[in-house]
Each structure stands twice: as C-alpha cells, then as structure tokens.
C-alpha cells in the first residue's frame, strides 16, 4: 500500500492522452517521483499505459536538465559527464526554424 500526490497533469496530443507526475510514498516511508502515461476510455476512465519511476538520486539531474540554465551545476559551470556535448552542432549557423543536432557521450 502506498500514498500518492499528483504534482502535475500534462495534456497530451489528444484529449484521451496525458502525462501525470506523481509523488508516491511507500508504507516504509520511501518517496519516489513517477511519470505516468495515461489514456482515457469512456467505459473505464483514466488508466495507466506505462510509467517510469524517477529515483531520488535522479531528481536533481532531471531538474538541472529541464531548468533554463540547463548546463550549470551548483553555479560552477561544470556539466555532468553524461550530458557534456562531444561534438558541435551539425548546422554551423542554424536558422530559427532548423533543429540543432548535438551528439552526447554515452553514460558510463
């Protein structure tokens, strides 16, 4: 048995799909974040298609990745090894509409 708190609901591409960010607490008191992909059915309601548990040690890295400054770690300007770009963008001077492609090192 566990308790959960819905932190946010992100609308999907259609009214029948959404992502839900949930904080769960197990009976032992352990807390985890869970990202769930849910689908709506008129007969069933919302149900989980799949889910990913975000471990406590991954939350800070995820927050850093999603923050506007993105690459700074504790104000030092250093980036974690797993997210440091190893090659320049393939487009040297991308237009406003063109995507920029970066290659990253594999996490070790």
N, C-alpha and C positions, 0 to 999 in steps of 0.2 A: 504494500500500500504506500502511496506517496501523494503529497500535495503538489499542486501546480498553480502558478500565477501566469496569466497571459500578459506578456510585456508589450507586444505589438502584433497587429494583423496587417499584412501587406497584401493589397489586392493583386490578383493575377491578371493574365491576359484576357480572361473572360470572367463573368460573374460566378461561374461554377468552380473557379480555382483561386487559391490563396496560399500564402506562406504565413505561418504563425510562429512567433518567437515566444517560447515558454520557459519559465524558470521552474524547475522541479526540485522537490526536497524529498529524499527517501526517508523511510522510517528510522534510519540510522542518523539522519540529520545531514547527509551529504547533499550539496546543491550542484545542479548542472543546468546549463542552458541547452535547450533542444529547439532545433529549427525543423518545423513540420511542414510538409506539403500536403494540403488538404483539398478535397474535391467535394462538391455539393451534389446531392441527389435528392429529388423531390420526395422519394419514398423513405430515405434513410437520414437525410440531413447532412451535416459536415462529417466527413470521415477521413482518416489519415491514409495517404497513399504511401508515403515514406517519411523517415525522419533521420536527422543527424544529431547526435549528442556532441556538444562542444564542451570539452573537458576544461576544468578550471584553469589549467596552465595555458590553454589556447585562447582564452578570452582576451587577454592583454594584446596578443599578437593580432587577433582579429580586429580589435578596436583600433589599433595603430594602423592597420591596413586600410580601414574604412574612414579614418579621420582625414580632414582636408590636407593636413601637412603630410600625411601618409608615410613618409620615409624617415622621419626623425624619431629617434629612440632616446627618451629621457633628456631631450634638448641637446644631445651630443652630436647629432647629425649622422651618427653611425646607423647602418641598416643591418638587420639580422642577415646572416649568411644565406638563408633560404630565399630571400627576396631581393638580393643585390643583382641588378642587371649586369649581364656579362657581355652584351653587345649593344651597339647603338641602334636606334630605330632604323628600319629598312628605308623609310622615307626621310631623306635628309632635311627637307623643308616641306612638311605636310601642310596641305590646305586645311581650312577649318572643317571640311566635311570628310576628309580622308582619315581612316583609323590609323593609329600608330601601333606598330607591332614590335614588341620587345621580347627578347629571349631571356629566360631566367635559368639559373643553376638549379639542378635537382637537389632537394633537401637530402642531407646525409645523416 
